[in-house]
C-alpha cells in the first residue's frame, strides 16, 4: 500500500500548491492575529462579538487544562492525522479543506510548543469572543472547524456526484 494512493488529489501539482498555500495562510493569519492581540491587549466590543485575550492551557473549551503535555501530544496526533488524510484524499476540495485543518492544528500547536510557560506546556492565545458563548477562540480554531465542515460537505457532494454519474442497473422483470 502506497503512502500516496494512485487516485489521490495530491498527485496533482496544482492541488499540492493550493494545499501548501492554504495551510501556510492559516498559520500566518493565526500567528499574526495573535501577535497583534498580545501587543495591544485589547478588550473591545460588548455586543455579539468582542476581542478578549484568553490564554487557554487546554483544548477546546478548556478541556484537559490540567494536562498541558497530554493536550500538546493530542494536538500533535491531530495534526498528523489531518496531514495523512489530506495526502490520501481523492477529491481536490477535500484535500484543500483538510489543509485548512492542518494549518489550524499547526497554528495552535506552535503556541503549545513555543509560548509560555514552556515547551509542550504553552498556552494557546484565544481572542475572539461571541456574546452567546462562554468560550473564546482564534483564527486557527475557525480554520479547523470550517475545514472539517468543508471536507465533510465535499465528501458527500463527491459521493453524490459519483452516484449520479453511474449508469442505473436495469431490472429484469422476468
C-alpha positions as CSV (number, residue, x, y, z in Angstrom):
1,X,0.0,0.0,0.0
2,X,1.5,3.3,-1.1
3,X,1.6,6.4,1.2
4,X,0.0,8.4,-1.6
5,X,-2.6,6.3,-3.4
6,X,-2.8,6.4,-7.2
7,X,-6.1,8.3,-7.2
8,X,-5.0,10.9,-4.6
9,X,-5.7,14.5,-5.4
10,X,-2.3,15.4,-4.0
11,X,-0.7,13.8,-7.0
12,X,-1.7,17.0,-8.9
13,X,0.9,19.8,-8.6
14,X,-1.8,22.4,-8.5
15,X,-3.5,20.7,-5.6
16,X,-0.2,20.4,-3.7
17,X,0.4,24.1,-4.3
18,X,-3.1,25.0,-3.1
19,X,-2.8,22.8,0.0
20,X,0.5,24.4,1.0
21,X,-0.8,27.9,0.3
22,X,-3.9,27.3,2.4
23,X,-2.1,25.7,5.3
24,X,0.6,28.4,5.3
25,X,-2.0,31.2,5.0
26,X,-3.9,29.8,8.0
27,X,-0.8,29.5,10.2
28,X,0.3,33.0,9.1
29,X,-3.1,34.7,9.7
30,X,-3.4,32.9,13.1
31,X,0.1,33.9,14.3
32,X,-0.1,37.5,13.1
33,X,-3.6,38.0,14.7
34,X,-2.3,36.5,18.0
35,X,0.8,38.8,17.9
36,X,-1.4,41.8,17.3
37,X,-3.7,40.9,20.2
38,X,-0.8,40.2,22.5
39,X,0.8,43.5,21.6
40,X,-2.3,45.6,22.2
41,X,-4.1,43.7,25.0
42,X,-7.5,44.9,23.7
43,X,-10.8,44.5,25.3
44,X,-13.2,45.7,22.6
45,X,-16.8,45.1,21.9
46,X,-19.7,44.3,24.1
47,X,-22.4,43.0,21.8
48,X,-22.4,39.8,19.9
49,X,-18.7,39.9,19.2
50,X,-15.7,41.0,21.3
51,X,-12.0,40.9,21.4
52,X,-10.8,39.4,24.7
53,X,-7.3,37.9,25.3
54,X,-7.5,34.5,26.9
55,X,-4.6,32.1,27.4
56,X,-6.0,28.6,27.1
57,X,-3.9,25.8,28.6
58,X,-6.4,23.1,27.5
59,X,-8.1,22.0,24.3
60,X,-11.4,23.5,23.0
61,X,-13.4,24.9,25.9
62,X,-10.5,24.3,28.3
63,X,-10.8,20.5,28.3
64,X,-7.7,19.0,29.8
65,X,-6.4,22.3,31.1
66,X,-4.6,20.5,33.9
67,X,-2.7,18.2,31.5
68,X,-0.9,20.5,29.0
69,X,1.6,18.0,27.9
70,X,-1.1,15.5,27.1
71,X,-3.1,18.2,25.2
72,X,0.1,19.0,23.2
73,X,0.6,15.3,22.3
74,X,-3.1,15.1,21.3
75,X,-2.7,18.2,19.1
76,X,0.4,16.6,17.5
77,X,-1.6,13.5,16.7
78,X,-4.5,15.5,15.3
79,X,-2.0,17.4,13.0
80,X,-0.5,14.1,11.9
81,X,-4.0,12.6,11.2
82,X,-5.0,15.8,9.2
83,X,-1.8,15.6,7.1
84,X,-2.3,11.9,6.5
85,X,-5.9,12.3,5.5
86,X,-5.1,15.3,3.3
87,X,-2.4,13.3,1.4
88,X,-4.8,10.4,0.8
89,X,-7.9,12.4,-0.1
90,X,-9.3,11.7,-3.6
91,X,-11.1,15.0,-4.1
92,X,-9.4,18.3,-4.5
93,X,-11.9,20.2,-2.4
94,X,-11.5,17.6,0.4
95,X,-7.7,17.9,0.3
96,X,-7.7,21.7,0.4
97,X,-10.2,21.7,3.3
98,X,-8.0,19.2,5.2
99,X,-5.1,21.5,4.5
100,X,-7.0,24.3,6.4
101,X,-7.5,21.8,9.3
102,X,-3.8,21.1,9.2
103,X,-2.9,24.8,9.2
104,X,-5.2,25.4,12.2
105,X,-3.7,22.5,14.1
106,X,-0.2,23.7,13.4
107,X,-1.1,27.2,14.4
108,X,-2.4,26.1,17.8
109,X,0.4,23.5,18.2
110,X,3.0,26.2,17.7
111,X,1.5,28.1,20.7
112,X,1.8,24.9,22.8
113,X,5.4,24.4,21.8
114,X,6.8,27.9,21.8
115,X,4.7,30.1,24.1
116,X,5.0,30.5,27.9
117,X,5.2,28.6,30.3
118,X,7.5,26.4,28.2
119,X,8.0,23.7,25.6
120,X,4.9,21.5,25.3
121,X,3.1,23.3,28.1
122,X,2.4,26.6,26.3
123,X,-1.0,28.2,26.3
124,X,-3.0,28.9,23.2
125,X,-3.9,32.5,22.6
126,X,-7.6,32.8,22.1
127,X,-9.1,36.2,21.4
128,X,-12.4,36.1,19.6
129,X,-15.4,36.0,21.9
130,X,-19.0,35.7,20.8
131,X,-21.7,37.1,23.2
132,X,-23.8,33.9,23.2
133,X,-20.8,31.7,24.1
134,X,-18.8,31.3,27.3
135,X,-15.6,30.5,25.5
136,X,-13.2,32.2,23.2
137,X,-11.4,31.0,20.1
138,X,-8.9,32.1,17.4
139,X,-8.2,32.0,13.7
140,X,-6.7,28.5,13.9
141,X,-9.9,27.2,15.7
142,X,-12.0,28.7,13.0
143,X,-9.9,27.2,10.2
144,X,-10.2,23.8,11.9
145,X,-14.0,24.0,12.2
146,X,-14.6,25.4,8.7
147,X,-12.1,22.9,7.2
148,X,-13.7,19.9,8.8
149,X,-17.2,21.1,7.8
150,X,-16.0,21.8,4.2
151,X,-14.3,18.4,3.9
152,X,-17.4,16.6,5.1
153,X,-19.6,18.5,2.7
154,X,-17.1,18.0,-0.2
155,X,-17.0,14.2,0.5
156,X,-20.8,14.0,0.5
157,X,-21.1,16.1,-2.7
158,X,-18.4,14.0,-4.4
159,X,-20.1,10.7,-3.4
160,X,-23.5,12.1,-4.6
161,X,-21.9,13.2,-7.9
162,X,-20.3,9.8,-8.4
163,X,-23.6,8.0,-7.8
164,X,-25.4,10.4,-10.2
165,X,-22.9,9.6,-12.9
166,X,-23.1,5.8,-12.7
167,X,-25.5,4.1,-15.1
168,X,-28.6,2.7,-13.5
169,X,-29.0,-1.0,-13.3
170,X,-31.8,-2.4,-15.4
171,X,-34.2,-4.5,-13.6
172,X,-35.2,-7.6,-15.5
173,X,-38.9,-8.3,-14.8
174,X,-38.6,-12.0,-15.5
